[in-house]
Amino acid sequence: MILLGGDLFHSNNPSRYFRYHCMRLLRQYCRREEPSPIEYVEDPRELDRYNWIPVKSSLLTHQTPVFSIHGNHDNPSGLGNLCSLDVLSEAGLVNHFGRSTSHDAIRMTPVLIKKGQTKVALYGMGAITDKALHVLFDKGCVSMENPPGGYGTWFTMFVIHQNRAYRGDKEFIPESFLDEKLNGSLDLVVWGHEHDCQLDPVWYRNKFKIIQPGSTIATSIVRGETYPKHVAVLKICGKQMTCLKVPLTTVRPMYIKNIALKLAEHRLNPCDVDINSKVEEFCAAQINKMVSSITRDNSQYPKRPALPLIKLRVDVSGGYPPLNKRRFAQKFVDKVANVKAHGYDEQNLIDFTDKELRSKAGRARANRVVPEILEQKKEFIEDAVKETLDKAKGSKGLKVLSSDVLVNLLKEYVVNENNAHPQLVDIVMGQARNFLQDTTEEKFLEDEFKKFRQMRKDIQGSEIDRESKLAVALTKRTTKGRKSADSVSYDYQMEMMSGAGPSTSKRDRPRPLGRPKGSGRGVASKRLKPDDSSQITTRRSPRFSSDSSSSEESSTSKQGKSGATPMSSDED
């Protein structure tokens, strides 16, 4: 059988081209003439709980079975909460397991398979937001179903697709959670999501082993992707297992090199008249050396792609001039894979940095940063920002906004350059207006606003995620539709925060606040001749409903003076 740790596709809606070739390869290499020796042990408890069986027995008959959980790239979404793996499962090519029907509590049921005297209980958990899963582990809402007869006779495997390395508070899943916060007994953990290959089994407190297969291809040009890629061949007999590493010979080669031009061995003088041409020749020579070394290695792997991925990082500290990266990359169009023919490379072939200048700029920025943040010495800046916001008191403290939401939007701005903080302010203002709209007397406003502040302080993790997603969604809506966040009604915002998503029809969506049906910025009643300009009448929609009467009176007074006929709703 074949076991995948998630991210079979790079997106949850892959193109027809990739879906077609994936199905073709699965049919070509997994079909077999004789029946599979692996048996699926049905558990009647599955139908009672979920009304569906995670594994189809027919998939184990005439093909090598493929089991996979979904990752964070091909996760379920949309109507029916489906993903591409569900399509492959219905087509009889993949067994998709590890789906969670609820984010309030996760109870994993094993897939029971058997071959001879060896029985394996396969648990899986598809990708979930690390922060949400961390909260569920803390609350004790993640559990495992016992296999029939207990754990003694079953080899238990657990496949997970989450952050393993520390990336911030509650932004990863510690290995201790699998031991202390799960009620089951594990023999082997297969950890997906992480890209570096670590297939040597590692014991965790002599209780279970962990292997990390890593990615099969390089998805970015970074140092961690340069290490050799492997797949693991697991041999299980009873409660014992062995892991054999098999190197992948079809992975595109990658080479990364860092150089500093100010080193004496390079013999480059920044005061030379033709220093630009010398730097260009020197950098070209370095890349040609990397290309030639990889070409020699390709002779041992005939199926490996010929063009490599190369990154050259050049430190120009000391007054050396940087080059035009696109023009320089034109020399290596047919030699390097990450350079396109028209000169634009998605991941630059060469990067220039001035470490001395960056260090000076960093010290200058450090002098302007809040001292409390620097004193905390946190590994991630978002942790320091959150702690500083939570500790602030008085006029510097947060009264209504949530520090968790602000940190989430800060990361969104850093990663995707989406500044959703103004939309967050609009959302909270809309909530405040909705909360205070029934308060008619001014003397009760302060008490009601204190209640609103307390309600904002009590929001939980799921509401924080919804609010963050809503602010980002409104940012994208504002960018694409060129509409401000004020033009989106509060009901529509609450609809998105509830998880229902926007309405499919524009007619079904609530109208913006204060704008009646059929009104626009200003329209003419009809097209007139130049000499009839005195008969033109325009109407502007009122900004707020309370001003509608005044706008109608002004329109009537204008009509009385000019003698124009008021515009009907049909003409609008």
C-alpha positions as CSV (number, residue, x, y, z in Angstrom):
1,M,0.0,0.0,0.0
2,I,1.0,3.7,-0.4
3,L,0.6,6.2,2.4
4,L,0.6,9.9,1.7
5,G,0.9,12.6,4.4
6,G,-1.2,15.3,2.7
7,D,-0.7,18.0,0.0
8,L,-1.2,15.7,-3.0
9,F,-2.1,18.9,-4.9
10,H,-0.7,22.4,-4.5
11,S,-4.2,23.9,-4.3
12,N,-7.7,22.8,-3.3
13,N,-8.9,23.5,-6.8
14,P,-6.2,22.1,-9.2
15,S,-6.5,22.6,-12.9
16,R,-8.0,19.9,-15.2
17,Y,-4.5,19.3,-16.6
18,F,-3.1,18.2,-13.2
19,R,-6.2,16.3,-12.2
20,Y,-6.1,14.3,-15.4
21,H,-2.4,13.4,-15.2
22,C,-2.8,12.5,-11.5
23,M,-5.6,10.1,-12.3
24,R,-3.7,8.7,-15.3
25,L,-0.7,7.9,-13.2
26,L,-2.7,6.3,-10.4
27,R,-4.4,4.0,-12.9
28,Q,-1.2,3.2,-14.7
29,Y,1.0,2.3,-11.7
30,C,-1.5,1.2,-9.1
31,R,-3.6,-1.3,-11.2
32,R,-2.7,-4.9,-10.7
33,E,-3.9,-8.2,-12.2
34,E,-4.0,-10.2,-9.0
35,P,-6.0,-9.2,-5.9
36,S,-4.3,-7.2,-3.2
37,P,-3.2,-9.2,-0.2
38,I,-4.3,-6.4,2.1
39,E,-7.7,-6.9,3.7
40,Y,-9.9,-4.2,5.1
41,V,-11.5,-5.0,8.5
42,E,-14.9,-3.3,8.7
43,D,-15.9,-1.7,11.9
44,P,-19.6,-1.5,12.4
45,R,-19.2,1.5,14.7
46,E,-18.3,3.7,11.7
47,L,-21.7,3.6,10.2
48,D,-23.3,4.4,13.5
49,R,-21.2,7.5,14.0
50,Y,-20.6,9.0,10.6
51,N,-23.0,7.3,8.1
52,W,-20.0,6.8,5.8
53,I,-17.1,4.4,5.5
54,P,-13.7,6.1,5.1
55,V,-12.4,3.2,3.0
56,K,-14.1,1.4,0.1
57,S,-13.4,-2.3,0.1
58,S,-13.5,-2.4,-3.7
59,L,-10.4,-0.2,-3.8
60,L,-8.3,-3.0,-2.2
61,T,-9.3,-5.6,-4.8
62,H,-7.5,-4.9,-8.1
63,Q,-5.1,-2.1,-7.2
64,T,-2.3,-1.2,-4.8
65,P,-4.3,0.8,-2.2
66,V,-3.4,4.5,-1.8
67,F,-4.3,6.1,1.6
68,S,-4.0,9.9,2.0
69,I,-5.1,12.6,4.3
70,H,-5.6,16.2,3.1
71,G,-3.0,18.9,3.7
72,N,-3.2,22.6,4.1
73,H,-2.9,23.2,0.4
74,D,-5.7,20.8,-0.8
75,N,-7.9,21.1,2.2
76,P,-11.7,20.8,1.9
77,S,-13.7,23.9,1.2
78,G,-16.8,25.3,-0.5
79,L,-20.2,23.6,-0.8
80,G,-20.2,20.2,0.8
81,N,-16.8,20.8,2.3
82,L,-15.1,18.7,-0.4
83,C,-11.6,18.6,-1.8
84,S,-9.8,17.0,-4.7
85,L,-9.1,13.9,-2.7
86,D,-12.9,13.3,-2.4
87,V,-13.1,13.3,-6.2
88,L,-10.3,10.7,-6.5
89,S,-11.9,8.7,-3.8
90,E,-15.2,8.5,-5.7
91,A,-13.3,7.6,-8.8
92,G,-11.9,4.6,-7.0
93,L,-8.2,5.7,-7.0
94,V,-7.5,7.0,-3.5
95,N,-8.8,6.3,0.0
96,H,-9.3,9.7,1.7
97,F,-9.3,9.3,5.5
98,G,-8.7,11.6,8.5
99,R,-11.6,14.0,7.8
100,S,-13.0,16.0,10.7
101,T,-16.7,16.7,10.7
102,S,-16.5,19.1,13.6
103,H,-14.0,21.7,14.7
104,D,-15.3,21.8,18.2
105,A,-14.2,18.2,19.0
106,I,-12.1,15.7,17.1
107,R,-12.6,11.9,17.7
108,M,-10.4,9.8,15.4
109,T,-11.6,6.4,14.2
110,P,-9.0,4.0,12.9
111,V,-8.8,2.5,9.4
112,L,-8.3,-1.2,10.2
113,I,-6.3,-3.2,7.7
114,K,-4.8,-6.7,7.9
115,K,-2.2,-8.7,6.0
116,G,-1.6,-12.2,7.3
117,Q,-1.1,-12.1,11.1
118,T,-0.2,-8.4,11.1
119,K,-2.9,-5.9,11.9
120,V,-2.5,-2.2,11.5
121,A,-4.8,0.5,13.0
122,L,-4.3,3.6,10.8
123,Y,-5.3,7.0,12.4
124,G,-5.3,10.2,10.4
125,M,-5.9,13.9,11.0
126,G,-6.2,16.2,8.0
127,A,-4.7,19.7,8.2
128,I,-6.4,22.1,10.6
129,T,-5.3,25.6,11.6
130,D,-2.5,25.1,14.1
131,K,-3.9,27.6,16.6
132,A,-7.4,26.0,16.5
133,L,-5.9,22.5,16.9
134,H,-3.7,23.7,19.7
135,V,-6.7,25.0,21.6
136,L,-8.6,21.7,21.1
137,F,-5.6,19.8,22.5
138,D,-5.5,22.1,25.5
139,K,-9.2,21.6,26.1
140,G,-8.9,17.8,25.8
141,C,-11.2,17.7,22.8
142,V,-9.0,15.4,20.7
143,S,-9.3,11.7,21.3
144,M,-8.9,8.3,19.6
145,E,-11.2,5.4,19.3
146,N,-9.8,2.1,20.5
147,P,-9.4,-0.6,17.8
148,P,-11.4,-3.8,18.4
149,G,-9.8,-5.9,21.1
150,G,-7.6,-3.0,22.4
151,Y,-4.2,-1.8,21.3
152,G,-2.3,-4.9,22.3
153,T,-2.7,-6.8,19.0
154,W,-2.7,-3.8,16.6
155,F,0.2,-1.8,15.2
156,T,-1.0,1.8,15.5
157,M,0.1,4.5,13.1
158,F,-0.9,8.2,13.2
159,V,-0.6,10.5,10.2
160,I,-0.6,14.2,11.0
161,H,-0.2,17.3,8.8
162,Q,0.7,20.2,11.0
163,N,3.7,22.4,12.0
164,R,6.2,20.4,13.9
165,A,8.9,23.1,14.3
166,Y,8.2,26.1,16.6
167,R,6.8,29.0,14.6
168,G,5.2,31.0,17.5
169,D,3.0,30.4,20.4
170,K,0.2,28.0,19.4
171,E,1.5,28.0,15.8
172,F,2.8,24.4,16.0
173,I,1.9,21.1,17.6
174,P,4.4,19.9,20.2
175,E,5.3,16.2,20.1
176,S,4.4,16.0,23.8
177,F,0.7,16.5,22.9
178,L,0.6,13.2,21.1
179,D,1.7,11.5,24.3
180,E,0.0,13.5,27.1
181,K,-3.2,14.7,25.5
182,L,-4.2,11.7,23.4
183,N,-6.0,8.8,25.2
184,G,-4.5,6.2,22.8
185,S,-1.3,4.2,22.4
186,L,0.8,5.0,19.4
187,D,3.6,3.0,17.8
188,L,4.6,5.2,14.8
189,V,3.8,8.9,13.9
190,V,4.2,9.9,10.3
191,W,4.6,13.7,10.3
192,G,3.6,15.6,7.1
193,H,3.7,19.2,6.2
194,E,7.4,19.8,7.0
195,H,9.5,19.8,3.8
196,D,12.9,18.5,5.1
197,C,13.4,14.8,4.9
198,Q,14.0,13.0,8.3
199,L,13.3,9.3,7.7
200,D,15.5,7.9,10.5
201,P,13.0,6.9,13.2
202,V,13.3,9.0,16.3
203,W,12.0,7.7,19.7
204,Y,9.9,10.0,21.8
205,R,10.5,9.1,25.4
206,N,10.7,5.4,24.4
207,K,6.9,5.4,23.7
208,F,6.6,5.8,20.0
209,K,8.7,6.6,16.9
210,I,8.4,9.6,14.6
211,I,9.4,9.8,10.9
212,Q,9.2,12.9,8.7
213,P,9.1,12.0,5.0
214,G,9.4,15.6,3.8
215,S,8.4,16.8,0.3
216,T,9.1,15.0,-2.9
217,I,10.1,18.1,-4.8
218,A,11.6,21.5,-4.0
219,T,8.8,24.1,-3.7
220,S,11.1,27.1,-2.9
221,I,14.7,27.9,-3.4
222,V,15.9,27.8,0.3
223,R,18.6,26.0,2.1
224,G,16.3,23.4,3.6
225,E,15.2,22.2,0.1
226,T,18.7,21.4,-1.1
227,Y,19.0,18.2,1.0
228,P,18.4,14.9,-0.8
229,K,14.8,13.7,-1.1
230,H,13.7,10.2,-0.1
231,V,10.7,8.0,0.3
232,A,10.3,5.5,3.1
233,V,9.6,1.8,2.7
234,L,8.1,0.5,5.9
235,K,8.1,-3.2,6.8
236,I,5.8,-4.1,9.6
237,C,5.6,-7.5,11.3
238,G,3.5,-7.7,14.4
239,K,4.5,-4.8,16.6
240,Q,7.9,-4.4,15.0
241,M,8.9,-2.2,12.1
242,T,11.9,-1.2,9.9
243,C,12.3,1.8,7.7
244,L,14.3,1.8,4.5
245,K,15.2,5.1,2.8
246,V,15.0,5.1,-1.0
247,P,16.5,8.2,-2.7
248,L,14.4,10.0,-5.4
249,T,16.3,10.2,-8.6
250,T,13.9,12.5,-10.6
251,V,14.1,15.6,-8.3
252,R,15.3,18.7,-10.0
253,P,18.8,19.6,-8.6
254,M,19.3,22.8,-6.6
255,Y,22.4,24.7,-5.6
256,I,22.6,27.8,-3.3
257,K,25.8,29.7,-2.8
258,N,26.7,32.8,-0.7
259,I,29.7,35.0,-1.6
260,A,31.0,38.3,-0.3
261,L,32.8,40.5,-2.8
262,K,35.0,42.3,-0.2
263,L,36.9,39.1,0.6
264,A,40.6,39.4,-0.5
265,E,40.5,36.1,-2.4
266,H,38.2,37.6,-5.0
267,R,40.6,40.5,-5.7
268,L,37.9,43.0,-6.7
269,N,38.6,46.7,-6.1
270,P,35.4,48.8,-5.8
271,C,37.4,51.9,-7.0
272,D,38.1,50.4,-10.4
273,V,36.6,52.2,-13.3
274,D,35.2,49.0,-14.9
275,I,34.1,47.5,-11.6
276,N,30.6,46.8,-13.0
277,S,31.8,44.6,-15.7
278,K,34.2,42.8,-13.4
279,V,31.4,42.1,-10.9
280,E,29.2,40.8,-13.7
281,E,32.0,38.5,-15.0
282,F,32.8,37.2,-11.5
283,C,29.1,36.4,-10.7
284,A,28.6,34.7,-14.1
285,A,31.7,32.6,-13.5
286,Q,30.3,31.5,-10.1
287,I,27.0,30.4,-11.7
288,N,28.7,28.6,-14.5
289,K,30.7,26.6,-12.0
290,M,27.5,25.5,-10.2
291,V,25.9,24.6,-13.5
292,S,28.9,22.5,-14.6
293,S,29.1,20.7,-11.3
294,I,25.4,19.8,-11.4
295,T,25.7,18.7,-15.0
296,R,28.4,16.2,-14.0
297,D,26.1,14.8,-11.3
298,N,23.2,14.4,-13.8
299,S,25.2,11.7,-15.6
300,Q,24.4,9.4,-12.7
301,Y,20.7,10.1,-12.8
302,P,19.5,10.0,-16.4
303,K,15.8,10.7,-15.4
304,R,16.7,13.9,-13.5
305,P,15.6,17.2,-15.2
306,A,18.6,18.7,-17.0
307,L,18.1,22.4,-15.9
308,P,18.9,23.0,-12.2
309,L,17.5,25.5,-9.8
310,I,20.3,28.0,-8.7
311,K,20.4,30.9,-6.3
312,L,23.5,33.1,-5.9
313,R,23.5,35.5,-2.9
314,V,26.0,38.3,-3.2
315,D,27.1,40.5,-0.4
316,V,28.1,43.9,-1.9
317,S,29.2,45.5,1.4
318,G,32.2,47.8,0.9
319,G,30.9,49.9,-2.0
320,Y,30.4,47.3,-4.7
321,P,27.7,48.1,-7.2
322,P,24.7,45.7,-7.6
323,L,23.7,44.5,-11.1
324,N,20.5,44.5,-13.0
325,K,19.1,41.1,-12.1
326,R,16.8,40.6,-15.1
327,R,19.4,41.6,-17.6
328,F,22.0,39.5,-15.9
329,A,19.6,36.5,-15.9
330,Q,19.3,36.6,-19.7
331,K,22.7,34.9,-20.0
332,F,21.3,31.8,-18.4
333,V,18.0,31.3,-20.1
334,D,18.9,27.8,-21.4
335,K,21.1,26.8,-18.5
336,V,19.0,27.5,-15.4
337,A,15.4,26.4,-14.7
338,N,14.3,29.4,-12.6
339,V,14.9,31.9,-15.5
340,K,12.3,32.5,-18.1
341,A,13.0,33.4,-21.7
342,H,11.6,36.9,-21.4
343,G,13.9,37.8,-18.6
344,Y,11.5,37.6,-15.7
345,D,12.4,35.0,-13.1
346,E,9.8,34.2,-10.4
347,Q,12.6,33.3,-7.9
348,N,15.6,35.4,-8.7
349,L,18.7,33.8,-10.0
350,I,20.9,36.3,-8.1
351,D,20.3,38.5,-5.1
352,F,22.4,41.4,-3.8
353,T,22.5,42.5,-0.2
354,D,24.5,45.0,1.7
355,K,24.9,43.5,5.2
356,E,26.7,46.5,6.6
357,L,23.9,48.9,5.4
358,R,21.2,46.5,6.7
359,S,22.9,46.3,10.1
360,K,23.0,50.1,10.3
361,A,19.3,50.3,9.3
362,G,18.4,47.6,11.8
363,R,20.1,49.5,14.6
364,A,18.3,52.7,13.6
365,R,14.9,50.9,13.5
366,A,15.7,49.4,16.9
367,N,16.0,52.8,18.4
368,R,12.5,53.7,17.2
369,V,10.8,50.4,18.4
370,V,9.0,50.2,21.7
371,P,11.7,49.3,24.3
372,E,9.3,46.8,26.0
373,I,9.1,44.7,22.9
374,L,12.9,44.5,22.6
375,E,13.4,43.6,26.2
376,Q,11.2,40.5,25.9
377,K,13.7,38.8,23.6
378,K,11.0,36.7,21.8
379,E,11.9,34.5,18.9
380,F,8.9,35.8,16.9
381,I,7.9,39.4,16.8
382,E,4.2,38.7,16.8
383,D,4.6,37.0,20.3
384,A,6.3,40.2,21.6
385,V,3.6,42.4,20.0
386,K,0.8,40.4,21.6
387,E,2.4,40.4,25.0
388,T,3.0,44.1,24.9
389,L,-0.6,44.9,23.8
390,D,-2.0,42.6,26.6
391,K,0.1,44.2,29.3
392,A,-0.6,47.8,28.3
393,K,-2.8,49.7,30.6
394,G,-4.6,53.0,30.8
395,S,-4.7,55.1,27.7
396,K,-2.2,52.8,25.9
397,G,-4.2,49.6,26.4
398,L,-6.8,48.1,24.1
399,K,-10.4,48.8,25.0
400,V,-12.3,47.1,22.2
401,L,-9.9,45.6,19.7
402,S,-8.5,42.1,20.3
403,S,-4.8,41.6,20.4
404,D,-5.1,38.2,18.8
405,V,-7.0,39.6,15.8
406,L,-4.4,42.4,15.4
407,V,-1.5,39.9,15.5
408,N,-3.3,37.7,12.9
409,L,-3.8,40.7,10.6
410,L,-0.1,41.7,11.1
411,K,1.0,38.3,9.9
412,E,-1.4,38.6,6.9
413,Y,0.2,42.0,6.0
414,V,3.7,40.6,6.3
415,V,3.0,37.5,4.2
416,N,0.4,38.7,1.6
417,E,0.7,42.5,1.9
418,N,-3.0,42.8,2.7
419,N,-3.5,45.7,5.1
420,A,-6.8,44.7,6.8
421,H,-6.5,46.8,9.9
422,P,-8.9,49.6,8.6
423,Q,-11.5,46.9,7.8
424,L,-11.2,45.5,11.3
425,V,-12.0,49.0,12.7
426,D,-15.0,49.2,10.5
427,I,-16.2,45.8,11.6
428,V,-15.9,46.6,15.3
429,M,-17.6,50.0,14.7
430,G,-20.5,48.2,13.0
431,Q,-20.8,45.8,16.0
432,A,-20.8,48.7,18.4
433,R,-23.5,50.5,16.4
434,N,-25.6,47.3,16.3
435,F,-25.1,46.8,20.1
436,L,-26.0,50.4,21.0
437,Q,-28.8,51.0,18.5
438,D,-31.6,50.2,21.1
439,T,-30.2,52.6,23.7
440,T,-32.3,55.7,23.4
441,E,-31.2,57.7,26.5
442,E,-27.7,59.1,26.6
443,K,-27.3,58.4,30.3
444,F,-27.3,54.6,29.6
445,L,-24.7,54.8,26.8
446,E,-21.7,54.5,29.1
447,D,-23.0,51.4,30.9
448,E,-24.0,49.7,27.6
449,F,-20.6,50.5,26.1
450,K,-18.9,48.9,29.1
451,K,-20.9,45.7,28.4
452,F,-19.8,45.9,24.8
453,R,-16.2,46.1,25.9
454,Q,-16.6,43.1,28.2
455,M,-18.2,41.2,25.3
456,R,-15.2,42.0,23.1
457,K,-12.8,40.8,25.8
458,D,-14.6,37.4,26.0
459,I,-14.3,36.4,22.4
460,Q,-12.8,33.0,21.8
461,G,-10.5,31.4,19.3
462,S,-13.1,30.5,16.7
463,E,-14.5,34.0,16.8
464,I,-11.0,35.5,16.5
465,D,-10.3,33.4,13.4
466,R,-13.7,34.5,11.8
467,E,-13.1,38.1,12.5
468,S,-9.6,37.9,11.0
469,K,-10.9,36.2,7.9
470,L,-13.7,38.7,7.6
471,A,-11.3,41.6,7.7
472,V,-9.1,40.0,5.0
473,A,-12.1,39.2,2.9
474,L,-13.3,42.7,3.1
475,T,-9.9,43.9,2.1
476,K,-9.9,41.8,-1.0
477,R,-13.5,42.8,-1.8
478,T,-12.5,46.5,-1.5
479,T,-9.4,46.0,-3.7
480,K,-11.2,44.0,-6.5
481,G,-14.6,45.8,-6.4
482,R,-13.2,49.2,-5.6
483,K,-15.7,49.5,-2.7
484,S,-15.0,50.8,0.7
485,A,-15.7,48.7,3.8
486,D,-18.5,51.0,4.7
487,S,-20.4,49.9,1.6
488,V,-20.8,46.4,3.0
489,S,-23.7,46.0,5.3
490,Y,-23.3,44.8,8.9
491,D,-25.7,41.9,8.2
492,Y,-23.4,40.8,5.4
493,Q,-20.4,41.0,7.7
494,M,-22.2,38.9,10.4
495,E,-23.1,36.4,7.7
496,M,-19.5,35.9,6.8
497,M,-18.4,35.8,10.5
498,S,-20.9,33.0,11.1
499,G,-19.2,30.9,8.5
500,A,-22.1,30.8,6.1
501,G,-20.1,32.8,3.5
502,P,-21.5,35.4,1.1
503,S,-24.7,34.9,-0.7
504,T,-24.3,33.4,-4.2
505,S,-26.7,36.0,-5.8
506,K,-26.2,39.7,-5.7
507,R,-29.9,40.1,-5.4
508,D,-29.9,38.0,-2.2
509,R,-27.2,40.1,-0.5
510,P,-28.3,42.8,1.9
511,R,-28.0,46.3,0.6
512,P,-25.5,48.7,2.2
513,L,-26.6,50.6,5.2
514,G,-28.6,53.7,4.4
515,R,-29.0,53.1,0.7
516,P,-32.6,52.3,-0.5
517,K,-33.3,49.9,-3.3
518,G,-32.7,51.3,-6.8
519,S,-30.8,54.4,-5.6
520,G,-27.5,55.4,-7.0
521,R,-25.0,58.2,-6.8
522,G,-27.0,60.3,-9.3
523,V,-28.8,59.6,-12.6
524,A,-30.5,61.8,-15.1
525,S,-34.2,61.2,-15.9
526,K,-33.6,61.0,-19.7
527,R,-31.3,62.1,-22.5
528,L,-32.3,65.7,-23.5
529,K,-31.2,68.0,-26.2
530,P,-28.8,70.8,-25.4
531,D,-31.6,73.4,-25.4
532,D,-33.6,71.4,-22.8
533,S,-30.8,71.5,-20.2
534,S,-33.1,73.3,-17.7
535,Q,-35.2,70.1,-17.5
536,I,-32.4,67.8,-16.2
537,T,-33.1,66.5,-12.8
538,T,-30.7,64.4,-10.7
539,R,-31.3,62.6,-7.5
540,R,-28.7,61.5,-4.9
541,S,-29.3,58.7,-2.4
542,P,-29.3,59.9,1.2
543,R,-26.3,58.9,3.3
544,F,-28.4,57.9,6.2
545,S,-32.1,57.0,6.5
546,S,-32.7,60.0,8.8
547,D,-31.8,62.4,6.1
548,S,-34.2,61.0,3.6
549,S,-37.0,63.5,4.4
550,S,-34.6,66.5,4.0
551,S,-33.3,65.2,0.7
552,E,-36.9,64.7,-0.6
553,E,-37.8,68.3,0.5
554,S,-34.8,69.7,-1.3
555,S,-35.7,67.7,-4.4
556,T,-39.2,69.0,-4.3
557,S,-38.1,72.6,-3.9
558,K,-35.9,72.3,-6.9
559,Q,-38.7,70.8,-8.9
560,G,-40.9,73.7,-8.0
561,K,-38.4,76.2,-9.2
562,S,-37.4,74.5,-12.4
563,G,-40.7,72.9,-13.2
564,A,-39.1,69.5,-13.8
565,T,-41.0,66.2,-13.5
566,P,-39.7,63.9,-10.7
567,M,-38.0,60.8,-11.9
568,S,-39.9,57.5,-11.4
569,S,-38.3,54.3,-10.0
570,D,-38.7,52.6,-13.4
571,E,-36.6,55.3,-15.0
572,D,-34.0,54.8,-12.3
